[in-house]
Amino acid sequence: MHTESLIMIVLGIILFLVALINASIIFKKEARDYLNRKIELAKHHLIIIFSSTLLTYLVGMILLLSRSKIFHILMIISSVILGLSLIYIEISTFWTLIKDEHLPSLSRDFLNTLLYVSILWIIFERINLSWLEIAIVSTLFTIVIFIYAGSFLKYYKVFDVIISPIDLSPITISTRLFSLFMGVHLSATELYPAVFRGFIVLGYLILLYSFYSVHTDIKKLST
């Protein structure tokens, strides 16, 4: 096994485990309500997700068009950066929750998530998504996150005068799921390429939907 593959697998396992612990906390409503008020943390995480996914997208698109060995190496580097960025987001979220005494616990939603990941793994082993399909989904995601970033910054500026904050739970939950799926994605890169492609598409689709959902809520607030 190549060194870069081993690095990706280790990163994927760490990311999956940390996101799993966070998911066990965030499925509780009081934890999500608490994070809704942590607007600075949300802004910080948005910048990180925006920057790391945009970098991965740009390198991936150039690689898809050029098939260059240099960009293949850059793709590995950008994937590592994305993995490290998500690990940082998950650890900082965990620390924020633990400081306010929101602790991990088993719940039906949490156990269902584990079951769904297992079922999806089996399904994706039998579905061979193309790189073109991945490119289409990641392009849609990049467009939506650009739109959401603009609306979120407007929300951020008026947050202190809002009586009832916007519910950011869709993004809070979907970020955990995205991290879980990206953890599987990184771990499966070398050994299970079909699973690798399936989870990256699903992760982008879930984030895309949640970003758009919260964006529409913010638009309603300003009308």
Secondary structure, DSSP 8 states (H G I E B T S, - for coil): --HHHHHHHHHHHHHHHHHHHHHHHHTSHHHHHHHHT-HHHHHHHHHHHHHHHHHHHHHHHHHHHH--HHHHHHHHHHHHHHHHHHHHHHHHHHHHHHHTT------HHHHHHHHHHHHHHHHHHH----HHHHHHHHHHHHHHHHHHHHHHHHHHHHGGG-SS----HHHHHHHHHHHHHHHHHHHHTTT-HHHHHHHHHHHHHHHHHHHHHHHHHHHHHH-
